């Protein structure tokens, strides 16, 4: 680990560092998926005054191809999800959870992300309670005119960032 202080990121240095990391990873293969964490310090940013921020970035490639995405949808979306072999739940399935905190928490743990029909997304807090939002997995909206598989790929290739 070497810490390098710089005002702007040097592209060549970053590429060289990535090459070193990849070479070391191939020299001694691990039995788990390795990841790299990037920390950035911001100049002229006062966290007391400017508070926290968070956001998402869509990448050109899919960093999480094995990410489990569940479709919470109306009948049309459930049929599409079944045809594409995606896990799905209808509003009746969600009502069976009956705002039971343990069941909602188990559902949130089971999947990495959720997509919900636009007609159903307004009812999710009423049906499930705050469990999905607390887990940071509130569903993204899915419109009827959108291609489901492309939306799932968008979710898999999107990463979140935040300043705590």
Rosetta blueprint (number, residue, H / E / L):
1 X L
2 X L
3 X L
4 X L
5 X L
6 X L
7 X L
8 X L
9 X L
10 X L
11 X H
12 X H
13 X H
14 X H
15 X H
16 X H
17 X H
18 X H
19 X H
20 X H
21 X H
22 X H
23 X H
24 X H
25 X H
26 X H
27 X H
28 X L
29 X L
30 X L
31 X L
32 X L
33 X L
34 X L
35 X L
36 X L
37 X L
38 X L
39 X L
40 X L
41 X L
42 X L
43 X L
44 X L
45 X L
46 X L
47 X H
48 X H
49 X H
50 X H
51 X L
52 X L
53 X E
54 X E
55 X E
56 X E
57 X E
58 X E
59 X L
60 X L
61 X L
62 X L
63 X L
64 X L
65 X L
66 X L
67 X L
68 X L
69 X E
70 X E
71 X E
72 X E
73 X L
74 X L
75 X H
76 X H
77 X H
78 X H
79 X H
80 X H
81 X H
82 X H
83 X H
84 X L
85 X L
86 X L
87 X L
88 X E
89 X E
90 X L
91 X H
92 X H
93 X H
94 X H
95 X H
96 X H
97 X H
98 X L
99 X L
100 X L
101 X H
102 X H
103 X H
104 X H
105 X H
106 X H
107 X H
108 X H
109 X H
110 X H
111 X L
112 X L
113 X E
114 X E
115 X E
116 X E
117 X E
118 X H
119 X H
120 X H
121 X H
122 X L
123 X L
124 X H
125 X H
126 X H
127 X H
128 X H
129 X L
130 X L
131 X H
132 X H
133 X H
134 X H
135 X L
136 X L
137 X L
138 X L
139 X L
140 X E
141 X E
142 X E
143 X L
144 X L
145 X L
146 X L
147 X L
148 X H
149 X H
150 X H
151 X H
152 X H
153 X H
154 X H
155 X H
156 X H
157 X L
158 X E
159 X E
160 X E
161 X E
162 X E
163 X E
164 X L
